[in-house]
Amino acid sequence: NISLGDWNTRGVVENNTLYGGKGLYINDPLAVTNRSNIIWATGSGKETVRVAYPPAGADVFVSDHNDLYATDGAAVGNWGGGNCPDLGSWQSSSSNDNSSVSVAPAFVDPDGPDDLLGDYYGENDDFHLQSMAGSYHLAGGIWTNDLTNSPCIDAGDPWNVFTNEPAYNGLRVNQGAYGNTEYASKSDYSGPFYSLTTAAVPTNGGYVSAWPVAAGYPTNRATTVIGTANQHYSWDQWTGDLSGSNNPTSLFMSANMVVTGVFAAICSNTNGTPDWWLAHYGIATNQAGAEGHGDGDNVENWREYFADTDPTNAESVLLVTNILAVGTNVTIEWCGGRAARQYLEMSLELGTNAAWMPVYTNEPPTETEQSYVCPSVEEQAYFRIRVERPD
């Protein structure tokens, strides 16, 4: 049926239906992938797959998610001259097809209404897969609800594209020649569908994707979620309806689910200044970059990060700009950034043993110029602004 007879063969063999003949022959694979096929070998001396010269590398020949069916004395495979009569012996010899099957594919009418396989160039031989939800029948050119479901429906490679198949398509490609085509047999499912909502925290830390992509997922559908970190971030963990840190990972849909991927900011210094912040201002993402102060205000860059001021602008600083006392009321004015939480604190003395009391907390986003009136200050007092980054 298909022969790749050259030395150092490269290629992808997918979504084919091979019936009778000699199946798939590969002489010397260099990079060959065999997936989502139906290969039915019939008769003594035939195999579904023969690899004449087995490769040394584990990823040189990759075969899986196929239906390798052998009848009437045929063998499932031949690996370097070694006969593999059944799927188990083929899997053991080749270390492939661990997710494949060896079952009758339940074609609609493989030898056609004339009961002659290949007659008229096989134009009336119908290799569509039977489906109780509907399969396309060449005879009459109509969709028909069959009495059984082919085991090859929704059995192809789960990472293959399936979106060309008609609804409902099971969110997975069918095996055989009609997989991922408009004539693919439909999936027999009448249960509920569930939504999957994904998010990333922080939003600029990365993104979360899901496969397969769908507006709704059937009950117990295995769905893979993948967290991809942006530059200067690393993967951390899952939260919401999924926990743990395995990435990618799979979940089984049994309700509407919300899954959040959490990403951690990379910090290449000991001062707690994240790389993304330094890179945003064109500063080296290392210890020297965090401790530098290139804008001339003599405030280290790491301190400017915590204050959320601009390390490239000498006028952008965290600073108490004015204190005005009127009677027992004291007005404190200051400037700073917008993303830091600002604490106005008061003490009646200075020194290492000073007790600083909270007066006012300014939650971000804050104005760059701020003031606060502290009432009932009846003796000498000192004020300061302390900051922290909530992110």
Number of C-alpha atoms within 10 A of each C-alpha: 14 14 12 17 13 11 12 15 16 17 13 13 15 22 24 19 20 21 19 18 16 22 25 20 19 22 18 22 24 18 16 20 17 22 24 29 28 31 29 28 29 22 15 12 12 23 30 27 25 25 21 17 14 20 17 10 9 10 13 18 25 17 25 20 24 28 30 29 24 28 16 11 14 22 27 30 31 23 17 16 12 14 17 22 16 16 23 14 17 23 19 12 17 21 13 19 21 16 14 22 20 18 16 16 24 17 18 22 19 19 18 19 13 9 12 13 19 13 13 9 8 13 12 21 23 19 23 25 32 27 26 17 20 21 23 24 22 18 14 7 8 11 17 16 18 17 11 13 22 24 19 27 24 21 23 29 23 18 10 17 15 22 19 14 23 16 14 14 22 22 23 22 28 35 31 28 20 19 33 23 16 14 18 27 34 27 24 17 13 9 8 11 16 17 16 19 13 17 18 21 17 16 12 14 21 22 20 19 17 17 14 21 13 12 10 14 24 19 15 13 17 16 18 16 23 16 27 19 21 16 13 20 20 17 20 17 17 22 16 12 13 17 12 10 15 13 16 13 16 16 14 14 19 15 16 13 16 14 18 22 30 23 25 17 22 17 20 17 17 12 13 14 25 22 22 20 19 21 13 10 11 12 20 15 21 16 15 12 21 27 17 17 20 16 16 13 14 10 17 17 27 24 20 21 22 21 25 24 23 17 26 17 12 15 14 19 21 23 14 17 12 11 14 11 13 9 10 11 14 18 14 20 16 19 21 25 24 17 22 23 20 22 18 21 17 20 17 13 14 12 7 6 7 11 13 16 13 14 15 15 14 15 14 14 11 16 14 16 15 14 16 15 15 16 14 10 14 10 7 8 12 11 19 15 19 16 20 14 13 10 8
